[in-house]
């Protein structure tokens, strides 16, 4: 007999169900937070989203950005110093 709290499924599915708001909220950033982190204007962030150069998710009418995706984008677009 299953306990009432047992949802079945894989451990990954169960972990997703038990993720706290603070865990997921810490992973999402607002336009203002991304702009501050990248030292850009909010208008510049909106422009990059519109041009599909910056990945974002709409939550209702608001844009949110995954912290790790922005960090990965910074690494992928790093410019190495060239030889003179």
DRENKE-845790 format. One record per residue: x, y, z of N, C-alpha, C in turn. Coordinates in steps of 0.02 Angstrom, whole numbers, padded with zeros to 5 digits, always signed. Layout:
# DRENKE-845790
XYZXYZXYZ;...
# end
This chain:
# DRENKE-845790
+00042-00059+00000+00000+00000+00000+00044+00062+00000;+00029+00110-00044+00068+00171-00048+00048+00219+00007;+00098+00255+00031+00084+00310+00077+00052+00367+00038;+00013+00407+00071-00022+00462+00039+00028+00512+00008;+00087+00520+00038+00135+00569+00013+00177+00543-00045;+00174+00477-00059+00213+00448-00113+00179+00464-00179;+00215+00500-00222+00187+00519-00287+00206+00471-00342;+00249+00422-00327+00272+00377-00378+00319+00413-00425;+00334+00383-00482+00377+00416-00531+00450+00413-00510;+00491+00443-00551+00563+00441-00540+00583+00491-00486;+00643+00482-00457+00668+00531-00408+00673+00601-00436;+00690+00606-00501+00694+00672-00533+00627+00707-00533;+00575+00670-00550+00508+00698-00550+00488+00720-00480;+00504+00678-00430+00487+00695-00362+00525+00757-00338;+00589+00763-00358+00628+00821-00339+00598+00885-00368;+00575+00880-00431+00545+00938-00463+00482+00959-00426;+00445+00912-00399+00384+00928-00363+00399+00961-00296;+00458+00945-00267+00474+00971-00201+00519+01032-00203;+00535+01057-00262+00578+01116-00267+00543+01174-00233;+00579+01209-00191+00549+01265-00155+00550+01327-00199;+00508+01374-00183+00505+01436-00220+00572+01472-00219;+00607+01470-00163+00671+01504-00158+00723+01475-00205;+00722+01408-00214+00770+01376-00259+00761+01402-00330;+00699+01400-00354+00687+01420-00423+00689+01496-00431;+00668+01533-00381+00669+01606-00385+00740+01632-00388;+00787+01598-00355+00857+01620-00357+00888+01609-00425;+00860+01563-00464+00886+01547-00530+00860+01594-00584;+00807+01631-00569+00777+01677-00618+00795+01749-00602;+00807+01787-00654+00826+01857-00645+00778+01901-00684;+00768+01961-00659+00726+02010-00694+00768+02048-00745;+00734+02088-00787+00769+02129-00836+00818+02176-00800;+00796+02206-00746+00840+02253-00709+00901+02217-00682;+00893+02157-00656+00950+02120-00629+01000+02101-00683;+00975+02079-00740+01020+02061-00796+01056+02124-00821;+01019+02178-00827+01049+02241-00851+01105+02263-00804;+01093+02257-00739+01146+02276-00691+01206+02230-00696;+01193+02165-00701+01246+02116-00705+01289+02126-00767;+01257+02140-00824+01293+02149-00887+01315+02221-00899;+01298+02265-00852+01315+02336-00856+01288+02366-00920;+01223+02353-00931+01188+02379-00990+01124+02413-00967;+01093+02448-01013+01028+02478-00997+00973+02425-01003;+00917+02437-00971+00859+02392-00978+00835+02392-01051;+00838+02450-01083+00818+02454-01153+00863+02410-01196;+00927+02408-01181+00973+02365-01218+00957+02291-01209;+00936+02272-01149+00917+02203-01135+00855+02185-01176;+00805+02229-01175+00744+02217-01214+00761+02211-01289;+00808+02251-01313+00829+02248-01382+00862+02181-01399;+00904+02157-01354+00937+02092-01366+00887+02035-01366;+00836+02040-01324+00784+01989-01323+00745+01991-01388;+00727+02052-01410+00688+02060-01472+00727+02033-01532;+00793+02041-01532+00836+02016-01586+00857+01943-01576;+00830+01912-01524+00844+01842-01507+00918+01829-01494;+00951+01878-01466+01021+01869-01447+01028+01852-01373;+00973+01858-01336+00973+01845-01264+00911+01802-01249;+00920+01741-01222+00863+01697-01209+00824+01721-01148;+00759+01722-01154+00715+01743-01099+00652+01701-01099;+00619+01701-01043+00555+01667-01034+00504+01717-01011;+00444+01715-01039+00391+01759-01017+00353+01724-00961;+00346+01760-00906+00306+01737-00849+00250+01788-00844;+00193+01770-00869+00139+01819-00875+00161+01870-00926;+00162+01933-00906+00185+01985-00952+00257+02007-00939;+00291+01973-00894+00358+01991-00875+00410+01944-00905;+00469+01971-00920+00524+01930-00944+00566+01906-00884;+00587+01845-00887+00633+01818-00837+00690+01782-00873;+00747+01782-00842+00808+01754-00871+00837+01703-00823;+00857+01645-00850+00890+01595-00809+00963+01616-00799;+00982+01620-00736+01050+01643-00718+01103+01603-00755;+01096+01537-00756+01147+01494-00787+01151+01504-00862;+01094+01517-00894+01095+01529-00967+01132+01593-00983;+01124+01644-00942+01159+01708-00953+01234+01698-00942;+01251+01660-00889+01321+01646-00875+01353+01607-00933;+01317+01558-00959+01342+01519-01016+01351+01563-01077;+01305+01609-01088+01309+01655-01145+01373+01698-01140;+01389+01720-01080+01449+01760-01070+01512+01720-01088;+01513+01657-01068+01571+01614-01083+01576+01601-01158;+01519+01586-01189+01518+01571-01261+01539+01630-01304;+01526+01690-01281+01540+01750-01320+01604+01786-01298;+01644+01753-01258+01707+01782-01235+01753+01793-01293;+01785+01850-01295+01833+01866-01348+01903+01857-01319;+01942+01815-01352+02010+01802-01329+02056+01856-01357;+02107+01874-01317+02154+01923-01343+02194+01894-01402;+02204+01935-01452+02241+01913-01512+02314+01932-01507;+02353+01905-01552+02424+01923-01556+02431+01990-01591;+02482+02026-01573+02496+02090-01606+02547+02081-01659;
# end
